């Protein structure tokens, strides 16, 4: 029903109602030159992450900022995943410069960290990146693709149970 696109001026995000065939809101893009990562979170929210910035949750269709949630300073923008109902988001990030060592799950309704999944068992000391994540349709599992240039260049597809946080 909705579509979002970055304006050619690169200073705002344009939000459209596709069925009404019209633009319904403009969201400002400020605070850095790195383009944001965006995902719709259910029918009434848009989630935006940017390096060094809080997670922003925007109301759709009003275009109003619903809440900001503290997030790790160093985010891997390709890691953003949202549950089907739009309540939870997952992202790979770290508070300090250095290696990626965890995935954080945030509750958008409560505006807080809901859980953490450790990546320490992968045995990678440096250069671990997350190239994509996705929740199962019911939100009970999370899958992620991890990559490193260590160990001769290796990629993993890993799944986790969201109730226990354990690897599947």
N, C-alpha and C positions, 0 to 999 in steps of 0.2 A: 504494500500500500504506500510506503514511503521510500524516497530515494534521497541520498545525500551526495553532494559533489563539492569539491573545492573550487572556489571562484578563480577566474583567470588572474585576478589581482593577488591571489594567494593569502589574503588577509581575512577571509571569512569562508564559512562553510554554508552552502545553500541547501536548504531542506525543501523537498517537494512532496506534495500529495499527488501520487500518480493517478489515482482514480478521479480526482477532481481536476487534473491537468493544470496545476498551478503551484507556484512557490508559496510556502507557508511560513518560512522563518529564515533568518540569517544568524549564524552563530559565529562570534568573533574567534579568530585564530591569532593568538598573541603569545609572546614568551618564548621565542626560539625559531630557528630556521628549519628545524627538522619537521617534516610533515607528520601529522598525527596518524595513529592507527584508530580506526573507527569500526564499531559493530553495533547493530541494532540489538537491544536487549528486550525481547518481547515486543508487543505492539505499541508501547507507550514510552520507550526509552532509547536513547542513543548513548553509547559509552565511547569516550575518547581518552586515549593515553598518549602522553608525550614525554620525552626525556626530561627528567628533573622536575616534573610537574605532578600534581595529584591526579588521580583518576577523576574524570569529570563525567557526571551522569546528567544528561539533558532530557527534559520532558518533551515528548512528541504528542501533539502537534504544536504546543505553545512556543517551543524553542527556548524555554526558560531553564537556567541551570538549576537542577534539582538538588544536587549535592556534590561536594568534592571529598575524596577519600585519600588519605595519605598513602603514598605508594613508594616503592623502592626508587632511589634516584636513577639507577641505571636499568632501563627496561629494554627488553628485546621485543620490538613492536610487532614482529610476526607471530609472537606467542599468544596474543590476546584471543581468549576463547570465552564464549558466553553460553550459559545453559539455555535450553529451549524456552523456558518460561521467563528468562531474563532476570532471575534473582541473583545468580552467582556469576562471577568472572574469575578466570584464572590467567595468570601471566608469569612469565619467567623474568626475574630481575634480581638485583642485589642492591643493598644500601651503600656498600663501599666499592671502590674500584677493585677489580680482581676477577676471580673466576665465578662463573654462574654455579651456585650450589643449591638452589631451591626454586620451587614453584609456589607461588602464593595464591590462595583462593580468597576472594572478597565477597561478602554478602552486601549486595547493593541496597537491599531494604533497610538493613541496620547501619550501613555505612562504615563497616569495619572488617578487619581481617578475620576470616572464618577458619583458616587452616593453612598448613604449610606441608609441602611434600619435599623431602630431602632428595637431592641428586648425588649425594656423596658416594653411594654404592656403585656408581658408574666407573669410578677409578680414574677420572680425568682430572689432571692437575691444572691445566690451562686451556683456553680456547674452546670451551664448550658453548655451543649456541643452540637455541631452540628455533627450529625453522617452521614450526606450526603446531597448533594444538586444537583439539575439538572435544567437546563433551558428547556423550551418547545422547540420543534423543530424550531419555528420561532423566538425564543428569547424574545417573548413578556411577558412571565411569568417565574417566578422562584419558585421552590418548595424546601423546606428544612425539614429535620427531626431533631427536637430538643429534647433533653433529659435532665432530672434533677433527682437527687436523693432526692431533696426536695419534699415536697407535697406528700410524700408516694411513690415516684418514678413515674414519669410521662413522657410520650413522646407525641410530637405533630407533625403532618404533616401540614405544613403551606405553603400557596401559596401567592405570591405577583405579582401585576401588575408592569411591569418594566417601564412603562411610568409615572405612578403616584407614585410608591413606596408603594401603599396601599395594605393592606392585602385583599386577595380574600375571 
